[in-house]
Amino acid sequence: MGKNLGKKIAFYVILVVVWQIIAYADIWPNNIFPSPLDVAEDLAYGISDGSLFYGIGTSMWRLIVGLAIAIAGGIVLGIFMARVEIVNQTIGSLVLGLQSIPSVAWVPLAILWFGLTDAGIIFVTAIGAIFAVTINTYTGVKNIDPHYVEAARNMGAKGEQLITNVLIPAAFPYMISGFKQGWAFAWRGVIGAELLFSFLGLGFLLNVGRQLNDVSQVIAIMLVIMGIGILIDGFVFKRIEDKVMSRWGLR
């Protein structure tokens, strides 16, 4: 663990050093290819005036709400698709088609339906993630050994009790993969929607950098977005995934 962390840190240090060397070489003008110091100054400025923290907080709030809706809706839809054949044959094919639509393509519809509001951004975030959760939930429930379900029914489990005590726990390893994919789609969706809505958040700060022709700010916000993605994936989903896999004896 320590060795891997050391290698990662060394890699990023080397990357920054190479970046700084290229910037000093003046191959491109500073307003096109800023140095790491310029980007760090922009980050420091965003921290000092509070705009960076406000942007992170706003984007994270939208992400959490949208992802929660996507997870709840995806679980329900995935279970129905797996347990009711007519739902799978009809809605299932629609879900596969809708999954191919990029999150940003929902933005015009969100603006028409909700206007330039938080609800519109949350809609884009949720719709971008729900289908990944749905498909993984469906796969998980479909792969449950039928004997487990029959045994649970023989012991009196039915309806809601069968779903919460048998289907969801048994399908959980697959569902975790769906949550992880859903989070990635939701994060892209919220940033993309904020870019086009120009309504606070990290996407809004990216757009401000573009309007001001401030490449340093654009790169700084992109690094923040990437950093948040790495942290959430590593400290939240990776740990949950490891615990679930260990609990189910899959690793």
N, C-alpha and C positions, 0 to 999 in steps of 0.2 A: 504493500500500500504506500509506504513512504517512498520507495524507489520510483513507483509510477508517478507520484505527485512531483517528485524531484525532476523527473524527465519532462513532465508537462511544463513546469515552471521554466526549466532551462530552454525548452523549445520556444516559449513565448518571449523570453528575454532575448534570445537570438533573433527572433522575428522583429522585435522592436528595434534592436541594434541595426539590423539590415535596413529596416525602414528609415531610420535616422540617417544612415550613410547615404542612401539613395536621395533623400531629401536635401542633404548637404551638397550633393553632387550637382544640384541645380539642373537636372535633366529636364524637369518641367517647372513652370512658374509655381510659386508658393500658393497662389490662389487656385491652382488645379491639383497640386499634390502637396498638401501641408505636411509638416514634420510631426512626429509624436508629441513634441513639446507644444506645438500650436494646438493640437487636439486636447492635450492635457490642460492647457490654459482655458479652452472653451468649457471643458468639464468643470474646472475649478470655478469658473464664472457662474455656470448653471447651479452649482452647489451653493455658492455664496448668496445668490439672489433668490434661492429657493425654487426656481422654475423647474429644475431637474427633478427634485423630490415631488413637486406637485404633479409633474407629468407622469412620473412613475406611479404615484398613488392613483391617479385618475385612470391610467391604462390598466393597472392591476385590478381595480374595482370592477371595471367593465369586463375584464377577462374572467374574474371569479364568478360574476353573475351569469355571463354567457355560457361558461363551461358547466356550471351547475345545472342550468336549464338543459344543455346538450346531454349531460350524463343521465339526468332523470328521464328525459324524453327518449334517449337512445336505448336505455335499459328496458323501458316499457315496450317500445316498438320492436326491439330485438327479440324479446321473450314472446310477444304475440306472433312474430314471423316464424319463430321456431316451433311454436306449439299449435298454431292454427294454419293449416295448409293453404286455405283460400287467401289469407292475409299475405303469406309468403309469395304466392303466385301473382298477386296483384300489386300490393304495396312494395313487396320485395324487389321486383323488377324496376319500380320507380326509384327506390332508394339507390340502387346500383347506378342508375342514370344520373341522379342528382349529385352523387358523390363526385362525379367527373367535372362538375361546375366549380371553378375557382371561387373562393370566398369573395374576392373583390368584385366578381360579376353580379353579386347580390346587392351591391351598394346602390345602384340606381333605383332598384325596387324599394330598398329600405328608405331612401330619401323620399320617394313618392308616397310610401305608406306612413312613415313616422316623422318626416321632416328632418331638419338638422338637429336631432336630439340624441340623448344617451340611448334611448330605446332603439333607435336605428342602428347604432353601433353594436349594441348588445345583440340585436337580431342577426346582424352579419356574423358576429362572433359565434353565436349559438348554431346557426345554420351551417357554418363551416365545419363544426366539430361533431354534430349530432350523427351524421351518417357513418363516421368511423366507429363511434361507440355502438351504433345499431348493428353494424355488420359483425363486429367482434363479439357482441353479446349473442347474436344469432348463432355464430359459429360455436361459441362456448356451450350454449344450451343444446345444440344439435349433437355435440360430441359427448354429452353425458351418457353414461352407460344406462340403457333402459331398465336394467335390473334394479338400479338404485331408485329410480322413480317408482317402479312397481312395489319395491319393498316399503318405500315411504307411504304409498297409498294403502298398502295392507296394514300399516300401523296407524292408519286413520288420518294421514296428512292429505289435505285437499285445499284447493283454492289458494288463498293468500298464504296460508301456512306452507303449502307445497313450494310456492315460489320463493318465499323468504328463507325457509329452512333447508331446501334441497337444491332448487334450480340455481339460485344466485350464488350460494357458496361453491357448488360444484363447477360453475362456469367462471368463477372469479379469476383464475389465471388468464383466461382469454379476455375477460373484461378489463383487466389492468392494462393489457396491451392496447385495448380500445381507448381507455382513458388517456394513455400516453400519446397515442396518435391524435386523439381529439384535442389534447392540450396544445400540441404543435400547430394543428390547423387553427385553433382558436386564437393563439398568439399571433399568427400571421394575419388572421382575419381582423383582429382588433387594430393592429398597426395599419393595415391597408385601409380600413374604414376611416380611421382618424386622419390619414393622409388626404383622403378625398373629401371628408366632411370638414376638415380644417377646424376642428372643434376640441381644443385642449388635448392632453395626452402626449405620449412620445411621438406618435405619428404627426401630430400638430407641430411639435418642435422640429421634426425632420423637414416639414413643409416650410416652416419659417426660415430654416437654414437655406433651403433652395431659393426662396424668394429674395433673400439677402445676398445670394451668391456666396454664402459662407460655407465652403467645403469642410472646414475644420469642424463646424457645428454638426454638419450632416454625418461625418465620420464618427464624431463623438457620440451622437445619439445611436448610430448603428452599433457601436461597440457596447453601449449600455443595453440595447435590445438583445444583442448576442449574449452578453454577460448574464442577464436575467434568465435567458433561455437555458444556459449551461447550469446555473445554480438550481433552478427549479427541477430540471431533468435529473441532476446529480443528487440533490439533497432531498427531494420529495419522491418523485416517481421511481428512481433507481432503488431507493431504500424500501419503498412499499413493494416493489416488484421482487426484490431479494427476499423479503420476509414471506411474501405469498409463495414464492417458488420453494423456499425452505420448508414452509408449513405443509405444502403439498408433496414434498419429497421429489421435486423436479430438478433440484440442484444440490 
